[in-house]
Amino acid sequence: MTTINERVSALISAFGDSESAFAKRIQVSSSVMFNIVNKKGRLSYPSGPVLEKILSLEKDGKQVSAEWLMRGNGEMLVSGDGLQITSPEAALSYLEKTIIDLKAKTK
C-alpha cells in the first residue's frame, strides 16, 4: 500500500515534472511540494486546497482519480466523470445502463 505522499510523487512523474514544476502547475510554493513528497522534507499530508488543485488536473483528457489519490484504489487517471472505461465493451455497457436509467426517469 502506497502513501498519499508516494501517490503525489507518482503524479509528478506521470506529468513529467520536477517538484518545483509541479508546484507551479498547481500554483503552490515549491516548499509546500517539497514537504509533501521529498524524503528530506516533513512528508506532510497535502492540505485540502492542495488536494483540490491536484484533483483539477487533466492529462490526455483524463482527470486525476480522487479514489486513487486518497486511498490508492483504482487507476491514477480516469475519464472526466470518474468512470474507468478501459475497453469498448465497458463503454457500451455504461451507455446501455445510462439509457435504461434515463428511460426509467422519464416514465
C-alpha positions as CSV (number, residue, x, y, z in Angstrom):
1,M,0.0,0.0,0.0
2,T,1.4,3.4,-1.0
3,T,1.0,6.6,0.9
4,I,-0.6,9.7,-0.4
5,N,2.8,11.3,-0.5
6,E,4.1,8.5,-2.8
7,R,1.0,8.9,-5.0
8,V,1.6,12.6,-5.4
9,S,5.2,11.8,-6.3
10,A,3.9,9.3,-8.9
11,L,1.7,12.1,-10.3
12,I,4.7,14.4,-10.6
13,S,6.5,11.7,-12.6
14,A,3.4,11.0,-14.7
15,F,3.2,14.6,-15.7
16,G,7.0,14.7,-16.4
17,D,7.5,17.4,-13.9
18,S,10.1,18.2,-11.2
19,E,8.8,19.0,-7.8
20,S,9.1,22.7,-8.4
21,A,7.5,22.5,-11.9
22,F,4.6,20.5,-10.5
23,A,4.2,23.1,-7.7
24,K,4.0,25.8,-10.4
25,R,1.5,23.7,-12.3
26,I,-0.9,23.6,-9.3
27,Q,0.1,27.1,-8.1
28,V,1.6,26.3,-4.8
29,S,5.0,27.1,-3.4
30,S,7.9,24.8,-4.0
31,S,8.4,24.4,-0.3
32,V,4.8,23.1,0.0
33,M,5.5,20.4,-2.6
34,F,8.9,19.7,-1.1
35,N,7.3,18.9,2.3
36,I,4.7,16.6,0.7
37,V,7.0,14.5,-1.5
38,N,10.6,14.8,-0.6
39,K,12.0,12.4,2.0
40,K,14.3,15.3,3.2
41,G,11.1,17.3,3.9
42,R,8.4,16.6,6.5
43,L,6.4,14.3,4.3
44,S,3.3,16.2,5.5
45,Y,-0.1,15.4,4.1
46,P,-1.4,17.7,1.4
47,S,-3.9,20.3,2.6
48,G,-7.5,20.4,1.3
49,P,-6.7,23.3,-1.1
50,V,-3.7,21.4,-2.5
51,L,-5.8,18.3,-3.0
52,E,-8.4,20.3,-4.9
53,K,-5.8,21.7,-7.2
54,I,-4.3,18.3,-7.8
55,L,-7.7,16.8,-8.5
56,S,-8.5,19.6,-11.0
57,L,-5.5,18.4,-13.2
58,E,-6.1,16.7,-16.5
59,K,-3.7,14.6,-18.6
60,D,-4.6,13.3,-22.1
61,G,-8.3,14.1,-21.5
62,K,-8.4,12.3,-18.2
63,Q,-8.7,13.6,-14.6
64,V,-6.8,12.5,-11.5
65,S,-8.9,10.0,-9.7
66,A,-9.9,11.1,-6.2
67,E,-10.2,7.4,-5.2
68,W,-6.7,6.7,-6.3
69,L,-5.2,9.8,-4.8
70,M,-6.9,9.5,-1.4
71,R,-7.0,5.7,-1.0
72,G,-4.7,4.2,-3.6
73,N,-7.6,2.3,-5.2
74,G,-8.1,2.1,-9.0
75,E,-6.3,4.0,-11.7
76,M,-4.4,7.2,-11.4
77,L,-6.3,8.9,-14.3
78,V,-9.9,8.3,-15.1
79,S,-12.4,9.7,-17.7
80,G,-13.8,13.1,-16.8
81,D,-16.9,11.8,-14.9
82,G,-14.9,9.5,-12.6
83,L,-15.6,6.3,-14.6
84,Q,-12.9,3.9,-15.5
85,I,-13.7,2.9,-19.0
86,T,-11.0,0.6,-20.2
87,S,-12.5,-1.0,-23.3
88,P,-15.1,-0.5,-26.0
89,E,-17.2,-3.2,-24.2
90,A,-17.1,-1.3,-20.9
91,A,-18.1,1.9,-22.8
92,L,-21.0,0.1,-24.4
93,S,-22.1,-1.4,-21.1
94,Y,-22.0,2.1,-19.5
95,L,-24.1,3.6,-22.3
96,E,-26.7,0.9,-22.1
97,K,-27.1,1.3,-18.4
98,T,-27.3,5.1,-18.8
99,I,-30.1,4.7,-21.4
100,I,-32.0,2.3,-19.2
101,D,-31.7,4.8,-16.3
102,L,-32.8,7.7,-18.4
103,K,-35.8,5.8,-19.7
104,A,-36.8,4.8,-16.2
105,K,-36.7,8.5,-15.1
106,T,-39.0,9.6,-17.9
107,K,-41.7,7.2,-17.1
